[in-house]
Amino acid sequence: IQHPNIVQVFEIGEAGGLPYFTMEYVPGGTLADRVRDSLMAPREAAAVVEQVARGVAFAHDAGVVHRDLKPG
């Protein structure tokens, strides 16, 4: 699926008996990195939650079921 708030997975496969997947590169670090040393301002945190919610809703509407969401 393609959505501005979802990192795109390009390929899933197996090599040498080990599973792998390739995904879109997104610069800027992780949410875990962002909040490691200081909290976000409330408006910034709300904007991030909105982006995550929009991405998750889009995935659900497309029939994708995720196992978990992590800030890493």
N, C-alpha and C positions, 0 to 999 in steps of 0.2 A: 504494500500500500504506500501511497505517497501523500504526505501531509507536512506542512511546515513545522509542526511540533512533534514529529516522529522521525527518529533516525532510520533511514532506509536500509534494509537488508538487501544486498545485491545477490548473494549466492550462499547456498547451504550445500555442504557435501561431505565427503569422507576422503581422506588421503592417508595412505599407510595404516589403515585400520582405525584412524582417529577422526572424529567429527570436527568440522570447522565451519565457520561462516565469515563472510566478508560484509562489512557495512560501511556506510557513508562516514567520511571524516567530518567531524564537527569541531572546529577550533574553540578554544575558550575554557577548557577544563570542565570539571563536573560540578554538580550542585554541592556535593560533599566538600569539594575543594573550596567552593565559594563561601560556605558557612563554617569552615573549620576554625577560623580565628575570630570571627565576629558575626553577630546576627544581622540579618537583612532588615532594612527599614520595612515597616508594615506594608506600605504601598508596593515596594519591590517584591516582597514575599507574596502578596496577593496576585501580582502580575505573573509570577512564576507558577503559582497554583492554577491560575486561569489557563495558562499555556498547556500545562500538564493535563488538566481536565478536558480541554478541547481535543488534544491528541488522543487521550483515552476514549473519549466519546466517539471520535471518528473510527478508531480501531474496533470498538464494540459494534458500531453500526455496520462495519465491513465483515463482522463475524469472527474477528480475531479475539481470542481469549488469552490474556497475558497471565503469567504465573505470579509475578510480583513486580513492583516498581521500587527502585532503589536510587538514592541520590548519587551513588557512584557511577 
